[in-house]
């Protein structure tokens, strides 16, 4: 870890030209990736990322520099570069004495990935691959990836904070292609957690992961193209939560709210969703994919109710944007690595469980679409307009799930969709993804129960 004496000297150097605040983010990360494709282990890669970033700001202007030379001299040079870009008319302050922040670890790891033999990791891939291929001759390609990461961070700032954290992530992903010789469809699964190799001892079944991905690919291969139109849409739990994450979650980050470019800027205390909707961003959930003990500015993570019974209660706020907004940080600052300055980011974001019965949700929707599994999509945080692919969908006819359909997409605007949610089920579950934004790509959970949107534009074939 970063020596306190060195950190103190570096912070003083960063403030030498009159900055208001200085911060060091030190990181040491070990990564392992194994890839199995075409029934054989194609790659076993190990890497290490090591470096530090130094941020200085005065008022609402910030400068960020970074280096992979974490010697005392290297860090002092990096601090001098940051300080050179800051000028406050010769005013000079010193950093407060560093005091270590002591926190309990909410995310215990039982089997450290770096101490787990590669052959055991390869067996996880082989089990997933074999189960996928057992689904039949239409399965023409299976690609399975195993990834783990052990990240040690140390954060020190000029207000006297000195904090450390270790984050351990493990994930399995399977992408399966089914083909009839003329066209192909893809199914995918990607379970992961802030755990060690014990992830595969009672939490994730590799064979079930491969099997589910293959089943989706085969179902969609034989499905007709989804009809287009405006209709009721029921979106299932787990990765269905990507709708809220993208269409609404990003618009609640201070990254856009602080500059007034979010559709939800200035709407605290107002109704922005149907009364049946409560949404939470929680960085404290034990061993979950998007959790941490502290965020990447050293602020302890929190459970943040974003929307309560349809009323906007909170934004996700980092330190600098909090200054712009006149609001306290919420433990939401995140970054991909030391090469990125932090900003407000989603952690584990989900629509909370409601009171509606799943069978009743489907039975009372008439004709519409049941989105069993969502794919990727895109959103404009300023307008909330989004477009998402449905990886696995089914037509609903007279309140009954009937024909599988492919090629469906969900199109809409976040603020409008939130108000049109008329049913929220009881069985909230979460799924894992990687989220990209200004501060790079970070692990995030999305989640929800089965929800129903009373009217939504479905793209397909007219």
ZIQUI-V221776 format. One record per residue. NEAR is the number of other C-alpha atoms within 8 Angstrom. Layout:
# ZIQUI-V221776
NEAR + NEAR
This chain:
# ZIQUI-V221776
6 + 7 + 6 + 8 + 6 + 9 + 11 + 11 + 9 + 12 + 16 + 12 + 11 + 15 + 17 + 11 + 13 + 14 + 17 + 10 + 11 + 15 + 12 + 14 + 14 + 14 + 14 + 11 + 11 + 11 + 11 + 12 + 12 + 14 + 13 + 15 + 11 + 7 + 8 + 6 + 10 + 8 + 8 + 9 + 7 + 8 + 7 + 8 + 8 + 9 + 13 + 16 + 15 + 15 + 13 + 17 + 13 + 12 + 5 + 8 + 6 + 8 + 10 + 10 + 11 + 11 + 12 + 7 + 8 + 10 + 6 + 8 + 7 + 10 + 13 + 11 + 8 + 12 + 14 + 10 + 9 + 15 + 15 + 8 + 7 + 13 + 10 + 9 + 5 + 7 + 7 + 9 + 10 + 9 + 13 + 7 + 8 + 13 + 7 + 7 + 8 + 5 + 5 + 5 + 6 + 9 + 10 + 7 + 9 + 8 + 9 + 9 + 11 + 6 + 6 + 10 + 7 + 6 + 6 + 8 + 11 + 11 + 8 + 11 + 15 + 10 + 11 + 16 + 15 + 10 + 12 + 16 + 11 + 7 + 11 + 6 + 6 + 9 + 15 + 9 + 9 + 15 + 12 + 14 + 12 + 16 + 12 + 13 + 13 + 13 + 11 + 12 + 12 + 14 + 15 + 14 + 14 + 15 + 9 + 11 + 13 + 14 + 11 + 10 + 9 + 8 + 10 + 12 + 14 + 16 + 11 + 13 + 11 + 15 + 12 + 17 + 14 + 15 + 12 + 8 + 5 + 5 + 7 + 10 + 11 + 12 + 14 + 13 + 11 + 12 + 11 + 11 + 12 + 14 + 15 + 14 + 12 + 11 + 12 + 10 + 8 + 7 + 7 + 9 + 9 + 12 + 12 + 9 + 14 + 17 + 13 + 12 + 16 + 17 + 10 + 13 + 15 + 12 + 9 + 13 + 12 + 6 + 10 + 7 + 10 + 12 + 10 + 11 + 9 + 8 + 12 + 14 + 13 + 14 + 12 + 14 + 16 + 13 + 14 + 15 + 15 + 10 + 9 + 11 + 13 + 12 + 16 + 13 + 11 + 12 + 14 + 14 + 14 + 13 + 11 + 14 + 15 + 12 + 7 + 8 + 10 + 14 + 10 + 8 + 10 + 6 + 7 + 9 + 7 + 7 + 8 + 10 + 14 + 13 + 9 + 11 + 16 + 13 + 12 + 14 + 13 + 13 + 15 + 11 + 9 + 7 + 11 + 11 + 13 + 11 + 16 + 10 + 14 + 11 + 13 + 11 + 12 + 13 + 10 + 8 + 15 + 9 + 9 + 10 + 11 + 13 + 14 + 12 + 10 + 13 + 13 + 13 + 10 + 10 + 9 + 15 + 18 + 15 + 10 + 8 + 13 + 14 + 10 + 9 + 7 + 6 + 8 + 8 + 11 + 11 + 16 + 16 + 14 + 13 + 14 + 10 + 7 + 13 + 9 + 10 + 10 + 11 + 14 + 14 + 12 + 13 + 13 + 17 + 16 + 15 + 14 + 11 + 11 + 11 + 7 + 10 + 8 + 9 + 6 + 8 + 14 + 13 + 10 + 7 + 11 + 11 + 11 + 12 + 12 + 13 + 15 + 13 + 12 + 13 + 8 + 6 + 9 + 8 + 10 + 9 + 14 + 9 + 8 + 15 + 12 + 15 + 11 + 13 + 12 + 15 + 14 + 13 + 14 + 13 + 14 + 15 + 10 + 8 + 11 + 8 + 10 + 8 + 8 + 12 + 14 + 13 + 11 + 16 + 11 + 13 + 12 + 11 + 11 + 12 + 11 + 8 + 11 + 11 + 9 + 11 + 15 + 10 + 11 + 15 + 15 + 12 + 9 + 14 + 9 + 13 + 11 + 14 + 9 + 8 + 9 + 8 + 6 + 5 + 12 + 11 + 10 + 10 + 11 + 15 + 15 + 17 + 18 + 19 + 17 + 14 + 15 + 13 + 13 + 11 + 9 + 13 + 11 + 13 + 13 + 12 + 7 + 5
